[in-house]
Amino acid sequence: MATDIAAILDNLVRFYPFHGKVMISVGAGGGQFAGYGRAARRVIAVDSDAAAHAALAERVAALGLAKKFVLVESDFMAVTERADVVLFEFCLHEMHDPGAALAHAATLAPDVVILDHAPGSPWSYAADESEKVAAS
């Protein structure tokens, strides 16, 4: 199943005004959506996967955004940094306790944005994540 990353990124930045804000991006590894960093003042990119962080570092360097991104290899629940917004990048459904993750996010920033699969979506079915998506 093909995914139009550019369309998703365009919808995301039109949905929420990231301009000049400090962001905590959860599940940021890989860097597919790192273009939102162009508008942000600073991005605290949290991912627990070292390989994903390496890919993110390459991607933000290629985009010329390396100075805006702070890479944090950690479980999100251990993050204490404050920001203007927490963005969950297609990861909330992967968290052990999505409700606790959202409650934690609310202690870190006044705004929370969730970018994830919709329950019943073809992608969640194709990726065999329907139960996780419905639970989150």
N, CA, C and O atoms as a Tinker XYZ file with bonds, in Angstrom:
   544  protein
     1  N      0.858000   -1.171000    0.000000    73     2
     2  CA     0.000000    0.000000    0.000000    64     1     3
     3  C      0.903000    1.232000    0.000000    63     2     4     5
     4  O      1.723000    1.409000    0.901000    81     3
     5  N      0.751000    2.062000   -0.994000    73     3     6
     6  CA     1.566000    3.275000   -1.106000    64     5     7
     7  C      1.040000    4.356000   -0.160000    63     6     8     9
     8  O     -0.159000    4.457000    0.097000    81     7
     9  N      1.961000    5.146000    0.340000    73     7    10
    10  CA     1.605000    6.249000    1.220000    64     9    11
    11  C      2.176000    7.526000    0.640000    63    10    12    13
    12  O      3.348000    7.572000    0.267000    81    11
    13  N      1.359000    8.561000    0.560000    73    11    14
    14  CA     1.818000    9.846000    0.052000    64    13    15
    15  C      2.283000   10.696000    1.229000    63    14    16    17
    16  O      1.503000   11.437000    1.826000    81    15
    17  N      3.574000   10.572000    1.552000    73    15    18
    18  CA     4.158000   11.276000    2.693000    64    17    19
    19  C      3.979000   12.786000    2.551000    63    18    20    21
    20  O      3.655000   13.472000    3.520000    81    19
    21  N      4.193000   13.302000    1.334000    73    19    22
    22  CA     4.069000   14.747000    1.115000    64    21    23
    23  C      2.653000   15.233000    1.417000    63    22    24    25
    24  O      2.479000   16.305000    1.996000    81    23
    25  N      1.646000   14.459000    1.033000    73    23    26
    26  CA     0.253000   14.858000    1.300000    64    25    27
    27  C     -0.038000   14.836000    2.797000    63    26    28    29
    28  O     -0.704000   15.732000    3.314000    81    27
    29  N      0.458000   13.817000    3.491000    73    27    30
    30  CA     0.249000   13.740000    4.943000    64    29    31
    31  C      0.930000   14.923000    5.626000    63    30    32    33
    32  O      0.339000   15.561000    6.497000    81    31
    33  N      2.165000   15.217000    5.236000    73    31    34
    34  CA     2.893000   16.339000    5.831000    64    33    35
    35  C      2.181000   17.658000    5.554000    63    34    36    37
    36  O      2.062000   18.499000    6.445000    81    35
    37  N      1.710000   17.840000    4.334000    73    35    38
    38  CA     0.982000   19.067000    3.985000    64    37    39
    39  C     -0.273000   19.214000    4.842000    63    38    40    41
    40  O     -0.552000   20.298000    5.354000    81    39
    41  N     -1.024000   18.138000    4.998000    73    39    42
    42  CA    -2.225000   18.180000    5.836000    64    41    43
    43  C     -1.875000   18.491000    7.286000    63    42    44    45
    44  O     -2.577000   19.254000    7.950000    81    43
    45  N     -0.796000   17.901000    7.769000    73    43    46
    46  CA    -0.381000   18.132000    9.155000    64    45    47
    47  C     -0.045000   19.595000    9.406000    63    46    48    49
    48  O     -0.532000   20.181000   10.373000    81    47
    49  N      0.772000   20.188000    8.559000    73    47    50
    50  CA     1.184000   21.580000    8.802000    64    49    51
    51  C      0.049000   22.572000    8.518000    63    50    52    53
    52  O      0.076000   23.699000    9.014000    81    51
    53  N     -0.932000   22.167000    7.737000    73    51    54
    54  CA    -2.101000   23.037000    7.557000    64    53    55
    55  C     -3.080000   22.881000    8.719000    63    54    56    57
    56  O     -3.840000   23.800000    9.022000    81    55
    57  N     -3.061000   21.723000    9.364000    73    55    58
    58  CA    -3.951000   21.467000   10.491000    64    57    59
    59  C     -3.506000   22.204000   11.747000    63    58    60    61
    60  O     -4.329000   22.786000   12.454000    81    59
    61  N     -2.209000   22.180000   12.023000    73    59    62
    62  CA    -1.705000   22.761000   13.269000    64    61    63
    63  C     -0.593000   23.772000   12.971000    63    62    64    65
    64  O      0.309000   23.489000   12.182000    81    63
    65  N     -0.657000   24.951000   13.605000    73    63    66
    66  CA     0.361000   25.992000   13.363000    64    65    67
    67  C      1.647000   25.747000   14.178000    63    66    68    69
    68  O      1.764000   26.220000   15.308000    81    67
    69  N      2.594000   25.017000   13.608000    73    67    70
    70  CA     3.860000   24.719000   14.287000    64    69    71
    71  C      4.817000   25.906000   14.289000    63    70    72    73
    72  O      5.841000   25.870000   14.971000    81    71
    73  N      4.501000   26.947000   13.543000    73    71    74
    74  CA     5.421000   28.074000   13.355000    64    73    75
    75  C      5.894000   28.659000   14.691000    63    74    76    77
    76  O      5.094000   29.089000   15.522000    81    75
    77  N      7.219000   28.660000   14.867000    73    75    78
    78  CA     7.834000   29.284000   16.037000    64    77    79
    79  C      7.674000   28.524000   17.335000    63    78    80    81
    80  O      8.035000   29.037000   18.394000    81    79
    81  N      7.145000   27.324000   17.281000    73    79    82
    82  CA     6.875000   26.577000   18.511000    64    81    83
    83  C      7.957000   25.554000   18.801000    63    82    84    85
    84  O      8.640000   25.067000   17.900000    81    83
    85  N      8.093000   25.243000   20.075000    73    83    86
    86  CA     8.945000   24.147000   20.511000    64    85    87
    87  C      8.064000   22.903000   20.533000    63    86    88    89
    88  O      6.994000   22.893000   21.142000    81    87
    89  N      8.530000   21.855000   19.858000    73    87    90
    90  CA     7.758000   20.629000   19.730000    64    89    91
    91  C      8.482000   19.465000   20.394000    63    90    92    93
    92  O      9.711000   19.406000   20.421000    81    91
    93  N      7.702000   18.556000   20.920000    73    91    94
    94  CA     8.206000   17.238000   21.268000    64    93    95
    95  C      7.554000   16.306000   20.258000    63    94    96    97
    96  O      6.333000   16.156000   20.239000    81    95
    97  N      8.359000   15.693000   19.433000    73    95    98
    98  CA     7.856000   14.767000   18.420000    64    97    99
    99  C      8.144000   13.346000   18.881000    63    98   100   101
   100  O      9.301000   12.936000   18.976000    81    99
   101  N      7.090000   12.605000   19.162000    73    99   102
   102  CA     7.206000   11.248000   19.692000    64   101   103
   103  C      7.099000   10.263000   18.532000    63   102   104   105
   104  O      6.178000   10.345000   17.719000    81   103
   105  N      8.050000    9.332000   18.464000    73   103   106
   106  CA     8.081000    8.396000   17.348000    64   105   107
   107  C      8.675000    9.030000   16.106000    63   106   108   109
   108  O      8.342000    8.652000   14.982000    81   107
   109  N      9.551000    9.989000   16.315000    73   107   110
   110  CA    10.104000   10.797000   15.221000    64   109   111
   111  C     11.142000   10.066000   14.397000    63   110   112   113
   112  O     11.467000   10.498000   13.291000    81   111
   113  N     11.670000    8.963000   14.913000    73   111   114
   114  CA    12.726000    8.240000   14.216000    64   113   115
   115  C     12.330000    7.884000   12.800000    63   114   116   117
   116  O     11.166000    7.593000   12.526000    81   115
   117  N     13.278000    7.905000   11.921000    73   115   118
   118  CA    13.026000    7.647000   10.513000    64   117   119
   119  C     12.952000    8.932000    9.722000    63   118   120   121
   120  O     13.494000    9.017000    8.620000    81   119
   121  N     12.297000    9.922000   10.264000    73   119   122
   122  CA    12.285000   11.251000    9.669000    64   121   123
   123  C     11.368000   11.465000    8.488000    63   122   124   125
   124  O     11.504000   12.469000    7.789000    81   123
   125  N     10.435000   10.556000    8.237000    73   123   126
   126  CA     9.545000   10.707000    7.097000    64   125   127
   127  C      8.801000   12.040000    7.093000    63   126   128   129
   128  O      8.568000   12.620000    6.033000    81   127
   129  N      8.431000   12.524000    8.270000    73   127   130
   130  CA     7.636000   13.744000    8.369000    64   129   131
   131  C      8.429000   14.922000    8.930000    63   130   132   133
   132  O      7.836000   15.915000    9.350000    81   131
   133  N      9.745000   14.831000    8.943000    73   131   134
   134  CA    10.592000   15.852000    9.569000    64   133   135
   135  C     10.442000   17.237000    8.969000    63   134   136   137
   136  O     10.921000   18.209000    9.553000    81   135
   137  N      9.799000   17.353000    7.832000    73   135   138
   138  CA     9.597000   18.659000    7.208000    64   137   139
   139  C      8.825000   19.645000    8.069000    63   138   140   141
   140  O      8.931000   20.852000    7.853000    81   139
   141  N      8.045000   19.164000    9.046000    73   139   142
   142  CA     7.348000   20.089000    9.945000    64   141   143
   143  C      8.352000   20.941000   10.718000    63   142   144   145
   144  O      8.010000   22.014000   11.215000    81   143
   145  N      9.582000   20.464000   10.815000    73   143   146
   146  CA    10.623000   21.202000   11.533000    64   145   147
   147  C     10.986000   22.533000   10.887000    63   146   148   149
   148  O     11.577000   23.392000   11.540000    81   147
   149  N     10.644000   22.715000    9.628000    73   147   150
   150  CA    10.922000   24.002000    8.962000    64   149   151
   151  C     10.217000   25.150000    9.681000    63   150   152   153
   152  O     10.776000   26.239000    9.812000    81   151
   153  N      9.018000   24.913000   10.135000    73   151   154
   154  CA     8.239000   25.965000   10.784000    64   153   155
   155  C      8.547000   26.078000   12.274000    63   154   156   157
   156  O      8.471000   27.169000   12.838000    81   155
   157  N      8.889000   24.979000   12.909000    73   155   158
   158  CA     9.096000   24.968000   14.356000    64   157   159
   159  C     10.354000   25.734000   14.749000    63   158   160   161
   160  O     11.294000   25.854000   13.964000    81   159
   161  N     10.356000   26.243000   15.957000    73   159   162
   162  CA    11.553000   26.879000   16.506000    64   161   163
   163  C     12.569000   25.812000   16.880000    63   162   164   165
   164  O     13.762000   25.956000   16.612000    81   163
   165  N     12.078000   24.719000   17.513000    73   163   166
   166  CA    12.946000   23.626000   17.941000    64   165   167
   167  C     12.110000   22.362000   18.033000    63   166   168   169
   168  O     10.937000   22.408000   18.401000    81   167
   169  N     12.723000   21.226000   17.693000    73   167   170
   170  CA    12.039000   19.935000   17.762000    64   169   171
   171  C     12.846000   19.002000   18.657000    63   170   172   173
   172  O     14.019000   18.730000   18.401000    81   171
   173  N     12.200000   18.522000   19.701000    73   171   174
   174  CA    12.786000   17.511000   20.569000    64   173   175
   175  C     12.232000   16.187000   20.048000    63   174   176   177
   176  O     11.081000   15.837000   20.312000    81   175
   177  N     13.061000   15.459000   19.307000    73   175   178
   178  CA    12.630000   14.251000   18.622000    64   177   179
   179  C     12.909000   13.036000   19.491000    63   178   180   181
   180  O     14.064000   12.686000   19.732000    81   179
   181  N     11.843000   12.396000   19.960000    73   179   182
   182  CA    11.949000   11.278000   20.889000    64   181   183
   183  C     11.626000    9.976000   20.179000    63   182   184   185
   184  O     10.577000    9.832000   19.550000    81   183
   185  N     12.543000    9.038000   20.293000    73   183   186
   186  CA    12.296000    7.695000   19.779000    64   185   187
   187  C     13.194000    6.752000   20.571000    63   186   188   189
   188  O     14.322000    7.103000   20.917000    81   187
   189  N     12.699000    5.574000   20.850000    73   187   190
   190  CA    13.487000    4.623000   21.636000    64   189   191
   191  C     14.345000    3.716000   20.760000    63   190   192   193
   192  O     15.098000    2.894000   21.282000    81   191
   193  N     14.247000    3.848000   19.447000    73   191   194
   194  CA    14.965000    2.989000   18.511000    64   193   195
   195  C     16.207000    3.694000   17.967000    63   194   196   197
   196  O     16.095000    4.707000   17.278000    81   195
   197  N     17.378000    3.166000   18.274000    73   195   198
   198  CA    18.641000    3.787000   17.851000    64   197   199
   199  C     18.769000    3.853000   16.333000    63   198   200   201
   200  O     19.240000    4.857000   15.798000    81   199
   201  N     18.358000    2.801000   15.634000    73   199   202
   202  CA    18.453000    2.796000   14.173000    64   201   203
   203  C     17.534000    3.855000   13.558000    63   202   204   205
   204  O     17.895000    4.510000   12.580000    81   203
   205  N     16.363000    4.011000   14.134000    73   203   206
   206  CA    15.436000    5.038000   13.648000    64   205   207
   207  C     16.020000    6.427000   13.867000    63   206   208   209
   208  O     15.869000    7.308000   13.021000    81   207
   209  N     16.688000    6.626000   15.002000    73   207   210
   210  CA    17.318000    7.917000   15.271000    64   209   211
   211  C     18.434000    8.208000   14.285000    63   210   212   213
   212  O     18.617000    9.354000   13.875000    81   211
   213  N     19.180000    7.187000   13.903000    73   211   214
   214  CA    20.237000    7.376000   12.909000    64   213   215
   215  C     19.630000    7.822000   11.581000    63   214   216   217
   216  O     20.167000    8.711000   10.920000    81   215
   217  N     18.520000    7.211000   11.191000    73   215   218
   218  CA    17.835000    7.607000    9.957000    64   217   219
   219  C     17.298000    9.029000   10.074000    63   218   220   221
   220  O     17.351000    9.793000    9.110000    81   219
   221  N     16.782000    9.386000   11.243000    73   219   222
   222  CA    16.282000   10.743000   11.461000    64   221   223
   223  C     17.413000   11.758000   11.354000    63   222   224   225
   224  O     17.240000   12.808000   10.735000    81   223
   225  N     18.556000   11.466000   11.941000    73   223   226
   226  CA    19.705000   12.375000   11.868000    64   225   227
   227  C     20.105000   12.629000   10.416000    63   226   228   229
   228  O     20.389000   13.764000   10.034000    81   227
   229  N     20.127000   11.572000    9.614000    73   227   230
   230  CA    20.440000   11.733000    8.190000    64   229   231
   231  C     19.402000   12.576000    7.481000    63   230   232   233
   232  O     19.740000   13.439000    6.671000    81   231
   233  N     18.136000   12.327000    7.787000    73   231   234
   234  CA    17.042000   13.047000    7.112000    64   233   235
   235  C     17.055000   14.531000    7.457000    63   234   236   237
   236  O     16.932000   15.363000    6.559000    81   235
   237  N     17.199000   14.884000    8.728000    73   235   238
   238  CA    17.184000   16.302000    9.096000    64   237   239
   239  C     18.424000   17.014000    8.555000    63   238   240   241
   240  O     18.359000   18.200000    8.232000    81   239
   241  N     19.541000   16.312000    8.454000    73   239   242
   242  CA    20.736000   16.903000    7.844000    64   241   243
   243  C     20.482000   17.177000    6.368000    63   242   244   245
   244  O     20.848000   18.236000    5.859000    81   243
   245  N     19.850000   16.219000    5.674000    73   243   246
   246  CA    19.547000   16.397000    4.250000    64   245   247
   247  C     18.579000   17.552000    4.020000    63   246   248   249
   248  O     18.644000   18.223000    2.990000    81   247
   249  N     17.681000   17.786000    4.979000    73   247   250
   250  CA    16.716000   18.884000    4.871000    64   249   251
   251  C     17.294000   20.215000    5.340000    63   250   252   253
   252  O     16.640000   21.251000    5.211000    81   251
   253  N     18.511000   20.201000    5.882000    73   251   254
   254  CA    19.120000   21.416000    6.415000    64   253   255
   255  C     18.514000   21.847000    7.742000    63   254   256   257
   256  O     18.542000   23.030000    8.084000    81   255
   257  N     17.970000   20.902000    8.486000    73   255   258
   258  CA    17.276000   21.215000    9.742000    64   257   259
   259  C     17.985000   20.690000   10.986000    63   258   260   261
   260  O     17.416000   20.718000   12.077000    81   259
   261  N     19.206000   20.216000   10.840000    73   259   262
   262  CA    19.902000   19.576000   11.960000    64   261   263
   263  C     20.018000   20.479000   13.186000    63   262   264   265
   264  O     19.983000   19.985000   14.314000    81   263
   265  N     20.155000   21.783000   12.990000    73   263   266
   266  CA    20.301000   22.690000   14.134000    64   265   267
   267  C     19.000000   22.862000   14.921000    63   266   268   269
   268  O     19.030000   23.274000   16.081000    81   267
   269  N     17.867000   22.552000   14.305000    73   267   270
   270  CA    16.580000   22.689000   14.986000    64   269   271
   271  C     16.188000   21.447000   15.777000    63   270   272   273
   272  O     15.357000   21.523000   16.682000    81   271
   273  N     16.780000   20.310000   15.444000    73   271   274
   274  CA    16.382000   19.043000   16.052000    64   273   275
   275  C     17.329000   18.628000   17.164000    63   274   276   277
   276  O     18.548000   18.653000   16.998000    81   275
   277  N     16.757000   18.243000   18.302000    73   275   278
   278  CA    17.488000   17.630000   19.402000    64   277   279
   279  C     16.994000   16.191000   19.447000    63   278   280   281
   280  O     15.808000   15.947000   19.668000    81   279
   281  N     17.901000   15.233000   19.237000    73   279   282
   282  CA    17.508000   13.830000   19.199000    64   281   283
   283  C     17.628000   13.206000   20.582000    63   282   284   285
   284  O     18.683000   13.261000   21.215000    81   283
   285  N     16.541000   12.618000   21.035000    73   283   286
   286  CA    16.493000   12.015000   22.367000    64   285   287
   287  C     16.107000   10.551000   22.210000    63   286   288   289
   288  O     14.979000   10.230000   21.835000    81   287
   289  N     17.061000    9.665000   22.503000    73   287   290
   290  CA    16.783000    8.233000   22.452000    64   289   291
   291  C     16.276000    7.818000   23.828000    63   290   292   293
   292  O     17.051000    7.642000   24.768000    81   291
   293  N     14.957000    7.666000   23.923000    73   291   294
   294  CA    14.340000    7.418000   25.221000    64   293   295
   295  C     12.919000    6.923000   25.031000    63   294   296   297
   296  O     12.305000    7.128000   23.984000    81   295
   297  N     12.416000    6.275000   26.052000    73   295   298
   298  CA    10.996000    5.989000   26.131000    64   297   299
   299  C     10.284000    7.322000   26.390000    63   298   300   301
   300  O     10.748000    8.123000   27.202000    81   299
   301  N      9.193000    7.556000   25.722000    73   299   302
   302  CA     8.487000    8.827000   25.873000    64   301   303
   303  C      8.088000    9.103000   27.319000    63   302   304   305
   304  O      8.107000   10.255000   27.752000    81   303
   305  N      7.730000    8.077000   28.060000    73   303   306
   306  CA     7.266000    8.276000   29.432000    64   305   307
   307  C      8.362000    8.806000   30.348000    63   306   308   309
   308  O      8.066000    9.273000   31.448000    81   307
   309  N      9.617000    8.745000   29.921000    73   307   310
   310  CA    10.734000    9.271000   30.722000    64   309   311
   311  C     11.068000   10.720000   30.367000    63   310   312   313
   312  O     11.908000   11.333000   31.026000    81   311
   313  N     10.436000   11.268000   29.353000    73   311   314
   314  CA    10.714000   12.641000   28.913000    64   313   315
   315  C     10.115000   13.630000   29.908000    63   314   316   317
   316  O      8.978000   13.472000   30.353000    81   315
   317  N     10.901000   14.656000   30.252000    73   315   318
   318  CA    10.416000   15.686000   31.182000    64   317   319
   319  C     10.499000   17.087000   30.582000    63   318   320   321
   320  O     10.031000   18.049000   31.190000    81   319
   321  N     11.083000   17.206000   29.413000    73   319   322
   322  CA    11.219000   18.502000   28.724000    64   321   323
   323  C      9.836000   19.101000   28.461000    63   322   324   325
   324  O      8.892000   18.378000   28.143000    81   323
   325  N      9.724000   20.413000   28.595000    73   323   326
   326  CA     8.460000   21.115000   28.316000    64   325   327
   327  C      8.494000   21.681000   26.902000    63   326   328   329
   328  O      9.562000   21.964000   26.359000    81   327
   329  N      7.313000   21.842000   26.315000    73   327   330
   330  CA     7.213000   22.344000   24.944000    64   329   331
   331  C      5.862000   23.026000   24.754000    63   330   332   333
   332  O      5.047000   23.107000   25.672000    81   331
   333  N      5.654000   23.513000   23.536000    73   331   334
   334  CA     4.362000   24.109000   23.184000    64   333   335
   335  C      3.373000   23.051000   22.696000    63   334   336   337
   336  O      2.160000   23.193000   22.856000    81   335
   337  N      3.916000   21.985000   22.096000    73   335   338
   338  CA     3.062000   20.939000   21.525000    64   337   339
   339  C      3.801000   19.600000   21.541000    63   338   340   341
   340  O      5.010000   19.531000   21.318000    81   339
   341  N      3.045000   18.552000   21.810000    73   339   342
   342  CA     3.547000   17.180000   21.667000    64   341   343
   343  C      2.863000   16.603000   20.434000    63   342   344   345
   344  O      1.639000   16.645000   20.312000    81   343
   345  N      3.664000   16.066000   19.527000    73   343   346
   346  CA     3.162000   15.420000   18.321000    64   345   347
   347  C      3.472000   13.929000   18.391000    63   346   348   349
   348  O      4.631000   13.536000   18.525000    81   347
   349  N      2.439000   13.104000   18.302000    73   347   350
   350  CA     2.620000   11.661000   18.209000    64   349   351
   351  C      2.616000   11.292000   16.728000    63   350   352   353
   352  O      1.608000   11.474000   16.046000    81   351
   353  N      3.742000   10.773000   16.229000    73   351   354
   354  CA     3.888000   10.413000   14.819000    64   353   355
   355  C      3.651000    8.925000   14.599000    63   354   356   357
   356  O      4.575000    8.121000   14.723000    81   355
   357  N      2.438000    8.565000   14.277000    73   355   358
   358  CA     2.101000    7.179000   13.979000    64   357   359
   359  C      2.678000    6.209000   15.012000    63   358   360   361
   360  O      3.217000    5.159000   14.661000    81   359
   361  N      2.557000    6.575000   16.283000    73   359   362
   362  CA     3.141000    5.717000   17.320000    64   361   363
   363  C      2.219000    5.493000   18.511000    63   362   364   365
   364  O      2.474000    4.593000   19.311000    81   363
   365  N      1.171000    6.269000   18.654000    73   363   366
   366  CA     0.329000    6.128000   19.842000    64   365   367
   367  C     -0.223000    4.705000   19.946000    63   366   368   369
   368  O     -0.315000    4.150000   21.041000    81   367
   369  N     -0.585000    4.125000   18.820000    73   367   370
   370  CA    -1.133000    2.761000   18.845000    64   369   371
   371  C     -0.090000    1.719000   19.247000    63   370   372   373
   372  O     -0.451000    0.601000   19.615000    81   371
   373  N      1.192000    2.065000   19.185000    73   371   374
   374  CA     2.260000    1.139000   19.562000    64   373   375
   375  C      2.614000    1.213000   21.057000    63   374   376   377
   376  O      3.365000    0.377000   21.558000    81   375
   377  N      2.083000    2.194000   21.750000    73   375   378
   378  CA     2.431000    2.386000   23.155000    64   377   379
   379  C      1.667000    1.413000   24.044000    63   378   380   381
   380  O      0.514000    1.066000   23.788000    81   379
   381  N      2.357000    0.990000   25.096000    73   379   382
   382  CA     1.784000    0.022000   26.034000    64   381   383
   383  C      0.472000    0.540000   26.616000    63   382   384   385
   384  O     -0.501000   -0.208000   26.716000    81   383
   385  N      0.440000    1.807000   26.996000    73   383   386
   386  CA    -0.746000    2.411000   27.600000    64   385   387
   387  C     -0.985000    3.773000   26.953000    63   386   388   389
   388  O     -0.500000    4.787000   27.454000    81   387
   389  N     -1.734000    3.806000   25.834000    73   387   390
   390  CA    -1.958000    5.076000   25.132000    64   389   391
   391  C     -2.581000    6.156000   26.019000    63   390   392   393
   392  O     -2.250000    7.333000   25.878000    81   391
   393  N     -3.466000    5.774000   26.921000    73   391   394
   394  CA    -4.084000    6.753000   27.812000    64   393   395
   395  C     -3.067000    7.420000   28.720000    63   394   396   397
   396  O     -3.108000    8.632000   28.928000    81   395
   397  N     -2.158000    6.626000   29.257000    73   395   398
   398  CA    -1.099000    7.175000   30.111000    64   397   399
   399  C     -0.168000    8.065000   29.302000    63   398   400   401
   400  O      0.294000    9.091000   29.802000    81   399
   401  N      0.113000    7.687000   28.056000    73   399   402
   402  CA     0.972000    8.508000   27.195000    64   401   403
   403  C      0.322000    9.865000   26.923000    63   402   404   405
   404  O      1.000000   10.893000   26.935000    81   403
   405  N     -0.980000    9.870000   26.679000    73   403   406
   406  CA    -1.681000   11.145000   26.454000    64   405   407
   407  C     -1.699000   11.991000   27.723000    63   406   408   409
   408  O     -1.523000   13.208000   27.661000    81   407
   409  N     -1.910000   11.362000   28.857000    73   407   410
   410  CA    -1.895000   12.097000   30.128000    64   409   411
   411  C     -0.512000   12.687000   30.371000    63   410   412   413
   412  O     -0.398000   13.823000   30.831000    81   411
   413  N      0.538000   11.933000   30.068000    73   411   414
   414  CA     1.905000   12.437000   30.224000    64   413   415
   415  C      2.151000   13.606000   29.273000    63   414   416   417
   416  O      2.749000   14.611000   29.658000    81   415
   417  N      1.694000   13.472000   28.041000    73   415   418
   418  CA     1.864000   14.547000   27.063000    64   417   419
   419  C      1.227000   15.843000   27.558000    63   418   420   421
   420  O      1.772000   16.929000   27.361000    81   419
   421  N      0.083000   15.718000   28.192000    73   419   422
   422  CA    -0.620000   16.907000   28.698000    64   421   423
   423  C      0.149000   17.598000   29.814000    63   422   424   425
   424  O     -0.087000   18.777000   30.077000    81   423
   425  N      1.063000   16.895000   30.477000    73   423   426
   426  CA     1.890000   17.530000   31.509000    64   425   427
   427  C      3.090000   18.254000   30.896000    63   426   428   429
   428  O      3.730000   19.071000   31.558000    81   427
   429  N      3.394000   17.953000   29.628000    73   427   430
   430  CA     4.573000   18.514000   28.968000    64   429   431
   431  C      4.261000   19.698000   28.060000    63   430   432   433
   432  O      5.129000   20.532000   27.800000    81   431
   433  N      3.017000   19.770000   27.578000    73   431   434
   434  CA     2.664000   20.827000   26.626000    64   433   435
   435  C      1.160000   21.073000   26.668000    63   434   436   437
   436  O      0.385000   20.161000   26.957000    81   435
   437  N      0.745000   22.310000   26.380000    73   435   438
   438  CA    -0.682000   22.593000   26.376000    64   437   439
   439  C     -1.419000   21.990000   25.178000    63   438   440   441
   440  O     -2.632000   21.784000   25.236000    81   439
   441  N     -0.695000   21.710000   24.095000    73   439   442
   442  CA    -1.316000   21.147000   22.896000    64   441   443
   443  C     -0.755000   19.762000   22.610000    63   442   444   445
   444  O      0.435000   19.512000   22.797000    81   443
   445  N     -1.622000   18.867000   22.157000    73   443   446
   446  CA    -1.226000   17.525000   21.754000    64   445   447
   447  C     -1.845000   17.248000   20.393000    63   446   448   449
   448  O     -3.048000   17.427000   20.204000    81   447
   449  N     -1.016000   16.807000   19.437000    73   447   450
   450  CA    -1.474000   16.472000   18.093000    64   449   451
   451  C     -1.155000   15.002000   17.855000    63   450   452   453
   452  O     -0.039000   14.550000   18.108000    81   451
   453  N     -2.144000   14.263000   17.367000    73   451   454
   454  CA    -1.961000   12.834000   17.103000    64   453   455
   455  C     -2.089000   12.596000   15.607000    63   454   456   457
   456  O     -3.112000   12.901000   14.994000    81   455
   457  N     -1.041000   12.052000   15.045000    73   455   458
   458  CA    -1.017000   11.651000   13.643000    64   457   459
   459  C     -0.886000   10.129000   13.676000    63   458   460   461
   460  O      0.184000    9.603000   13.981000    81   459
   461  N     -1.969000    9.424000   13.363000    73   459   462
   462  CA    -1.953000    7.962000   13.488000    64   461   463
   463  C     -3.023000    7.378000   12.570000    63   462   464   465
   464  O     -3.798000    8.106000   11.950000    81   463
   465  N     -3.047000    6.070000   12.499000    73   463   466
   466  CA    -4.040000    5.366000   11.694000    64   465   467
   467  C     -5.417000    5.538000   12.330000    63   466   468   469
   468  O     -5.540000    5.636000   13.551000    81   467
   469  N     -6.440000    5.572000   11.496000    73   467   470
   470  CA    -7.814000    5.613000   11.991000    64   469   471
   471  C     -8.307000    4.185000   12.195000    63   470   472   473
   472  O     -7.943000    3.286000   11.438000    81   471
   473  N     -9.130000    3.976000   13.212000    73   471   474
   474  CA    -9.712000    2.644000   13.368000    64   473   475
   475  C    -10.463000    2.252000   12.093000    63   474   476   477
   476  O    -11.218000    3.049000   11.536000    81   475
   477  N    -10.247000    1.028000   11.647000    73   475   478
   478  CA   -10.913000    0.549000   10.443000    64   477   479
   479  C    -10.235000    0.941000    9.142000    63   478   480   481
   480  O    -10.729000    0.612000    8.064000    81   479
   481  N     -9.108000    1.640000    9.229000    73   479   482
   482  CA    -8.427000    2.070000    8.010000    64   481   483
   483  C     -7.789000    0.880000    7.301000    63   482   484   485
   484  O     -7.397000   -0.089000    7.950000    81   483
   485  N     -7.682000    0.944000    5.975000    73   483   486
   486  CA    -7.018000   -0.142000    5.248000    64   485   487
   487  C     -5.572000   -0.348000    5.706000    63   486   488   489
   488  O     -5.076000   -1.474000    5.712000    81   487
   489  N     -4.894000    0.749000    6.090000    73   487   490
   490  CA    -3.504000    0.614000    6.502000    64   489   491
   491  C     -3.389000   -0.162000    7.810000    63   490   492   493
   492  O     -2.519000   -1.023000    7.943000    81   491
   493  N     -4.251000    0.132000    8.768000    73   491   494
   494  CA    -4.160000   -0.597000   10.035000    64   493   495
   495  C     -4.473000   -2.078000    9.812000    63   494   496   497
   496  O     -3.916000   -2.941000   10.491000    81   495
   497  N     -5.351000   -2.367000    8.875000    73   495   498
   498  CA    -5.656000   -3.757000    8.547000    64   497   499
   499  C     -4.462000   -4.418000    7.854000    63   498   500   501
   500  O     -4.058000   -5.521000    8.223000    81   499
   501  N     -3.898000   -3.737000    6.847000    73   499   502
   502  CA    -2.772000   -4.289000    6.086000    64   501   503
   503  C     -1.558000   -4.508000    6.967000    63   502   504   505
   504  O     -0.806000   -5.460000    6.761000    81   503
   505  N     -1.358000   -3.638000    7.945000    73   503   506
   506  CA    -0.207000   -3.754000    8.844000    64   505   507
   507  C     -0.510000   -4.661000   10.031000    63   506   508   509
   508  O      0.330000   -4.828000   10.916000    81   507
   509  N     -1.713000   -5.252000   10.056000    73   507   510
   510  CA    -2.151000   -6.130000   11.133000    64   509   511
   511  C     -2.068000   -5.405000   12.481000    63   510   512   513
   512  O     -1.613000   -5.969000   13.476000    81   511
   513  N     -2.515000   -4.148000   12.491000    73   511   514
   514  CA    -2.487000   -3.352000   13.714000    64   513   515
   515  C     -3.890000   -2.884000   14.118000    63   514   516   517
   516  O     -4.026000   -1.962000   14.922000    81   515
   517  N     -4.924000   -3.512000   13.569000    73   515   518
   518  CA    -6.301000   -3.076000   13.821000    64   517   519
   519  C     -6.642000   -3.038000   15.305000    63   518   520   521
   520  O     -7.257000   -2.083000   15.781000    81   519
   521  N     -6.242000   -4.077000   16.035000    73   519   522
   522  CA    -6.570000   -4.118000   17.474000    64   521   523
   523  C     -5.847000   -3.026000   18.239000    63   522   524   525
   524  O     -6.437000   -2.383000   19.107000    81   523
   525  N     -4.555000   -2.804000   17.924000    73   523   526
   526  CA    -3.796000   -1.747000   18.606000    64   525   527
   527  C     -4.375000   -0.373000   18.300000    63   526   528   529
   528  O     -4.500000    0.466000   19.191000    81   527
   529  N     -4.728000   -0.146000   17.038000    73   527   530
   530  CA    -5.299000    1.154000   16.643000    64   529   531
   531  C     -6.622000    1.388000   17.339000    63   530   532   533
   532  O     -6.875000    2.485000   17.837000    81   531
   533  N     -7.469000    0.375000   17.381000    73   531   534
   534  CA    -8.767000    0.524000   18.054000    64   533   535
   535  C     -8.577000    0.789000   19.541000    63   534   536   537
   536  O     -9.327000    1.569000   20.128000    81   535
   537  N     -7.594000    0.158000   20.154000    73   535   538
   538  CA    -7.346000    0.343000   21.577000    64   537   539
   539  C     -6.801000    1.736000   21.899000    63   538   540   541
   540  O     -7.037000    2.271000   22.982000    81   539
   541  N     -6.067000    2.317000   20.940000    73   539   542
   542  CA    -5.486000    3.643000   21.218000    64   541   543
   543  C     -6.464000    4.737000   20.914000    63   542   544
   544  O     -6.148000    5.914000   21.087000    81   543
